[in-house]
Amino acid sequence: MSRTQQPAFVGAQSTATVSVTCVTDGRAHAVPDSELTQGVAHHSGYYSAVCGHMVAAAPMSAPDGEPCRSCADLWSARHAVRRQQQRLLSRIFG
C-alpha cells in the first residue's frame, strides 16, 4: 500500500489516493481516500478505483502489484490539463 497525491479523475480537484492491489486482477489501483473511508464504514472490502475498477483489496501488508495502466493514464491526463491551466493563468496574470 502506498499513498500518493493525485487527482481522482480528469476534471477533479487534487485528491489523495492510496495504491490498493486487487486480488482479482493483481494490479495496484489508485483508490481515493474518500472511497476507502466509505468502504471501511460499510465493511465491504470493495473500493472503486479512479479507473472505475471495483477493487477487492488484497492484504494491505502485501507488496503492491503491477500498477494499473488506466489509473496511471488518468493521472497523466489530469496532470497535463493542470499544467495547461497553470500556463494559461500565468499568461493572463503574468
N, C-alpha and C positions, 0 to 999 in steps of 0.2 A: 504494500500500500504506500502510495506517495501522494503528497499534497502539492498542487500547483495552483497558480493564479492564472486562470484563463477563462474566456467567455463561455457561457453555456451553449450558445448557438449564435450564428451570424445575426447581427442586429441587436443582440442583447448587451447589456452593460457587463463589465468585467465581473466574473463570479469565481469564487474559489471552488475548485474541483478536487476530487480525490480519485486516484487511479485505483480501480477495483477490477480484479481479474474475475472473469465469468467462468463458472465450471462447465458450461455447455459449449463455449467456443474457445476457451483457453486464452482469450485476448484481454489485455488490460484496457478498460474503457474509462473515459473521463466522466465521473458522476458528480453533479453539483452537490455542494454541502446541504442545500435545502432538500434535495431528493433523499439524501442519506438520513436526514432528520425525520422525514416523513416515513421512510421505510422502517426505521427503528421504532418509531411510535406505533406503527401498525404490526410490528413483529412479523413482517412478511419475508424478509431476506431477499427481496427483489427490488431492484432500483433501475430507474430509467436513465440511461447514459445520454450524453449530449447528441450522439448519433442516432438515438431512437431505439437502440437495442435494449431489451429488458434483461438486465444483468442478474443472474443467480450467483450471488457472491461466493467466491472461494474463501477458505480461511484467510483472515487478514494477516496471519503470521507467515503465509506462503509468499514467495517472491512473485513480483509482477510477471504476468505472461507477456507475450509479444504485444506491442502497442496496437490498438485498433486504428486502422488506416483512416476510417471515416471520421473518428473523433479528431485525429490529427489534422485531417483536411479541413474540417470545420473550424478548428482553431486557427489554422494558417489563413483561411479566407477572412475570418474576423480580424486577425492581426493586420492583414493587408488593407482592409477597409479603414481600420483605425489610423493607420499611417497616412492614408489619403486624406482623411478628415483632419488630421493634425497639420498636414502640409497646407491644406486649403485655409484653415484657420490662421496659420502663421502668415499666409499671403494677405488675408483680409486685415488682420490686426497687427501685422508687422512683427 
